Amino acid sequence: MAPVRLDATGVAGPTRNQARGRRWRQTSPGRYVPASTSRECIHQHILEQGARIRSYGAVTGWASLRFQGAKYFDGLRRLGPGQLAPVPIVTGGALLSPDDRVVISRAQLAAGERQLVDGIWVTRPTRALFDEVRRHGRLREAVADIEVAVAAGLLSFAEFADYVAHRNPWTGIGLAREAVALAGLGCWSRPETLMALIWMLDAELDRPLCNVPVFDLDGRLIAIVDLLDPVAGCVGEYQGGDHKHGERHRNDVAREQALRDVGLECFEVVGGDLADRELVVKRMVAARGRSLFQAPADRLWTLDQPAWWPAWAAARGL
């Protein structure tokens, strides 16, 4: 529901008296929505705060990325359920009234770095991602930000790396460069990324392949695995809460058995494990130690894609 201005006729918006009543809610100075409009919808929250931009500026960071379709940028506060974070807005020097529903930056904003989406100005994905990475200042989260933004189809790794390469004088550029150097794994979610980073940074193992299809020698797809060490023949899978019960769990069990049947050793990481890196490292190292380390000629599995795969994968957006 797009916020509207006051209207003396009461047609295009509330009259001044109506705005004082219970049927309308103020979203920003001079802007209103019906009081029944959800306060917990992330897209509504972004739309309401984006509407306050007047002379120049754009919604940026997580809010811009989410508004453009990157679902893993949720903007939730960690203080409690349903509490949405302030929407980050970059003004390019223009003034906006302070408000606890927004975080305002007067940093530079080139005209080509913003675009109009569904009625509000948002930064283009490269700038939005750059601002988000610098905002929270955490390396692993920054790598996850890059992975999920790319997975959402908003930009490519190469586009973001090129953008960062030309931001020399900016605060936080060092972190952004570190994140770019680690990113490009091909993960599809934040937990998958954090699992891969534990493999690389904590277990100190070689960079894995992520979300790669594994086939048997007859060209049949065995599985698309979250993490693969192709030298060892070791597979890592992240299992979210939706994998615990019913048909999904049965499919996971069958999938793991199919991988083991062709000589791939497996380990599993679930949501709560990611906070205990030492535990995950032990599991990873133990699984790799059990792996067969077969020469390519001796394997019952392959990464060579059969002729049917490209069209099949493209049809499913893989």
WOTABEL-V704584 format. One record per residue. N is the residue number from 1. SS is DSSP state (H for helix, E for strand, - for the rest). BURIAL is I if it has 24 or more other C-alpha atoms within 12 Angstrom, else O. Layout:
# WOTABEL-V704584
n=N ss=SS burial=BURIAL
n=N ss=SS burial=BURIAL
This chain:
# WOTABEL-V704584
n=1 ss=- burial=I
n=2 ss=- burial=I
n=3 ss=- burial=I
n=4 ss=E burial=I
n=5 ss=- burial=I
n=6 ss=- burial=I
n=7 ss=- burial=O
n=8 ss=- burial=O
n=9 ss=- burial=O
n=10 ss=- burial=O
n=11 ss=- burial=O
n=12 ss=- burial=O
n=13 ss=- burial=I
n=14 ss=- burial=I
n=15 ss=- burial=O
n=16 ss=H burial=O
n=17 ss=H burial=O
n=18 ss=H burial=I
n=19 ss=H burial=I
n=20 ss=- burial=O
n=21 ss=- burial=O
n=22 ss=- burial=O
n=23 ss=- burial=O
n=24 ss=E burial=I
n=25 ss=E burial=I
n=26 ss=E burial=I
n=27 ss=E burial=I
n=28 ss=E burial=I
n=29 ss=- burial=I
n=30 ss=- burial=I
n=31 ss=E burial=I
n=32 ss=E burial=I
n=33 ss=E burial=I
n=34 ss=E burial=I
n=35 ss=- burial=O
n=36 ss=- burial=O
n=37 ss=- burial=O
n=38 ss=- burial=O
n=39 ss=- burial=I
n=40 ss=- burial=O
n=41 ss=- burial=O
n=42 ss=H burial=I
n=43 ss=H burial=I
n=44 ss=H burial=I
n=45 ss=H burial=I
n=46 ss=H burial=I
n=47 ss=H burial=I
n=48 ss=H burial=I
n=49 ss=H burial=I
n=50 ss=H burial=I
n=51 ss=- burial=I
n=52 ss=- burial=I
n=53 ss=- burial=I
n=54 ss=- burial=O
n=55 ss=- burial=O
n=56 ss=- burial=I
n=57 ss=- burial=I
n=58 ss=E burial=I
n=59 ss=E burial=I
n=60 ss=- burial=I
n=61 ss=H burial=I
n=62 ss=H burial=I
n=63 ss=H burial=I
n=64 ss=H burial=I
n=65 ss=H burial=I
n=66 ss=H burial=I
n=67 ss=H burial=I
n=68 ss=- burial=I
n=69 ss=- burial=I
n=70 ss=- burial=I
n=71 ss=- burial=I
n=72 ss=- burial=I
n=73 ss=- burial=I
n=74 ss=- burial=I
n=75 ss=- burial=I
n=76 ss=E burial=O
n=77 ss=- burial=O
n=78 ss=- burial=O
n=79 ss=- burial=O
n=80 ss=- burial=O
n=81 ss=- burial=O
n=82 ss=- burial=O
n=83 ss=- burial=O
n=84 ss=E burial=I
n=85 ss=- burial=I
n=86 ss=- burial=I
n=87 ss=E burial=I
n=88 ss=E burial=I
n=89 ss=E burial=I
n=90 ss=E burial=I
n=91 ss=- burial=I
n=92 ss=- burial=I
n=93 ss=- burial=O
n=94 ss=- burial=O
n=95 ss=- burial=O
n=96 ss=- burial=I
n=97 ss=- burial=O
n=98 ss=- burial=O
n=99 ss=- burial=O
n=100 ss=- burial=O
n=101 ss=- burial=I
n=102 ss=E burial=I
n=103 ss=E burial=I
n=104 ss=E burial=I
n=105 ss=E burial=I
n=106 ss=- burial=O
n=107 ss=- burial=O
n=108 ss=- burial=I
n=109 ss=- burial=I
n=110 ss=- burial=O
n=111 ss=H burial=O
n=112 ss=H burial=O
n=113 ss=H burial=I
n=114 ss=E burial=I
n=115 ss=E burial=I
n=116 ss=E burial=I
n=117 ss=E burial=I
n=118 ss=- burial=O
n=119 ss=- burial=O
n=120 ss=E burial=I
n=121 ss=E burial=I
n=122 ss=E burial=I
n=123 ss=E burial=I
n=124 ss=- burial=I
n=125 ss=H burial=I
n=126 ss=H burial=I
n=127 ss=H burial=I
n=128 ss=H burial=I
n=129 ss=H burial=I
n=130 ss=H burial=I
n=131 ss=H burial=I
n=132 ss=H burial=I
n=133 ss=H burial=I
n=134 ss=H burial=I
n=135 ss=H burial=I
n=136 ss=H burial=O
n=137 ss=- burial=O
n=138 ss=- burial=O
n=139 ss=H burial=I
n=140 ss=H burial=I
n=141 ss=H burial=I
n=142 ss=H burial=I
n=143 ss=H burial=I
n=144 ss=H burial=I
n=145 ss=H burial=I
n=146 ss=H burial=I
n=147 ss=H burial=I
n=148 ss=H burial=I
n=149 ss=H burial=I
n=150 ss=H burial=I
n=151 ss=H burial=I
n=152 ss=- burial=I
n=153 ss=- burial=O
n=154 ss=- burial=I
n=155 ss=- burial=I
n=156 ss=- burial=I
n=157 ss=H burial=I
n=158 ss=H burial=O
n=159 ss=H burial=I
n=160 ss=H burial=I
n=161 ss=H burial=I
n=162 ss=H burial=O
n=163 ss=H burial=I
n=164 ss=H burial=I
n=165 ss=H burial=O
n=166 ss=- burial=O
n=167 ss=- burial=O
n=168 ss=- burial=O
n=169 ss=- burial=O
n=170 ss=- burial=O
n=171 ss=- burial=O
n=172 ss=- burial=I
n=173 ss=H burial=I
n=174 ss=H burial=O
n=175 ss=H burial=I
n=176 ss=H burial=I
n=177 ss=H burial=I
n=178 ss=H burial=I
n=179 ss=H burial=I
n=180 ss=H burial=I
n=181 ss=H burial=I
n=182 ss=H burial=I
n=183 ss=- burial=I
n=184 ss=- burial=I
n=185 ss=- burial=I
n=186 ss=- burial=I
n=187 ss=- burial=I
n=188 ss=- burial=I
n=189 ss=- burial=I
n=190 ss=H burial=I
n=191 ss=H burial=I
n=192 ss=H burial=I
n=193 ss=H burial=I
n=194 ss=H burial=I
n=195 ss=H burial=I
n=196 ss=H burial=I
n=197 ss=H burial=I
n=198 ss=H burial=I
n=199 ss=H burial=I
n=200 ss=H burial=I
n=201 ss=H burial=O
n=202 ss=H burial=I
n=203 ss=- burial=I
n=204 ss=- burial=O
n=205 ss=- burial=O
n=206 ss=- burial=O
n=207 ss=- burial=I
n=208 ss=- burial=I
n=209 ss=E burial=I
n=210 ss=E burial=I
n=211 ss=E burial=I
n=212 ss=E burial=I
n=213 ss=E burial=I
n=214 ss=E burial=I
n=215 ss=E burial=I
n=216 ss=E burial=I
n=217 ss=- burial=O
n=218 ss=- burial=O
n=219 ss=- burial=O
n=220 ss=- burial=O
n=221 ss=E burial=I
n=222 ss=E burial=I
n=223 ss=E burial=I
n=224 ss=E burial=I
n=225 ss=E burial=I
n=226 ss=E burial=I
n=227 ss=E burial=I
n=228 ss=E burial=I
n=229 ss=E burial=I
n=230 ss=- burial=I
n=231 ss=- burial=I
n=232 ss=- burial=I
n=233 ss=- burial=I
n=234 ss=E burial=I
n=235 ss=E burial=I
n=236 ss=E burial=I
n=237 ss=E burial=I
n=238 ss=E burial=I
n=239 ss=E burial=I
n=240 ss=- burial=O
n=241 ss=H burial=O
n=242 ss=H burial=O
n=243 ss=H burial=O
n=244 ss=- burial=O
n=245 ss=- burial=O
n=246 ss=H burial=O
n=247 ss=H burial=O
n=248 ss=H burial=O
n=249 ss=H burial=O
n=250 ss=H burial=O
n=251 ss=H burial=O
n=252 ss=H burial=I
n=253 ss=H burial=O
n=254 ss=H burial=O
n=255 ss=H burial=I
n=256 ss=H burial=I
n=257 ss=H burial=O
n=258 ss=H burial=I
n=259 ss=H burial=I
n=260 ss=H burial=I
n=261 ss=H burial=O
n=262 ss=- burial=I
n=263 ss=- burial=I
n=264 ss=- burial=I
n=265 ss=E burial=I
n=266 ss=E burial=I
n=267 ss=E burial=I
n=268 ss=E burial=I
n=269 ss=E burial=I
n=270 ss=E burial=I
n=271 ss=H burial=O
n=272 ss=H burial=O
n=273 ss=H burial=O
n=274 ss=H burial=I
n=275 ss=H burial=O
n=276 ss=- burial=O
n=277 ss=H burial=I
n=278 ss=H burial=O
n=279 ss=H burial=O
n=280 ss=H burial=I
n=281 ss=H burial=I
n=282 ss=H burial=O
n=283 ss=H burial=I
n=284 ss=H burial=I
n=285 ss=H burial=I
n=286 ss=H burial=O
n=287 ss=H burial=I
n=288 ss=H burial=I
n=289 ss=H burial=O
n=290 ss=H burial=O
n=291 ss=- burial=I
n=292 ss=- burial=I
n=293 ss=- burial=O
n=294 ss=- burial=O
n=295 ss=- burial=O
n=296 ss=H burial=O
n=297 ss=H burial=O
n=298 ss=H burial=O
n=299 ss=- burial=I
n=300 ss=- burial=I
n=301 ss=E burial=I
n=302 ss=E burial=I
n=303 ss=- burial=I
n=304 ss=- burial=O
n=305 ss=- burial=I
n=306 ss=- burial=O
n=307 ss=- burial=O
n=308 ss=- burial=O
n=309 ss=H burial=O
n=310 ss=H burial=O
n=311 ss=H burial=O
n=312 ss=H burial=O
n=313 ss=H burial=O
n=314 ss=H burial=O
n=315 ss=H burial=O
n=316 ss=- burial=O
n=317 ss=- burial=O
n=318 ss=- burial=O
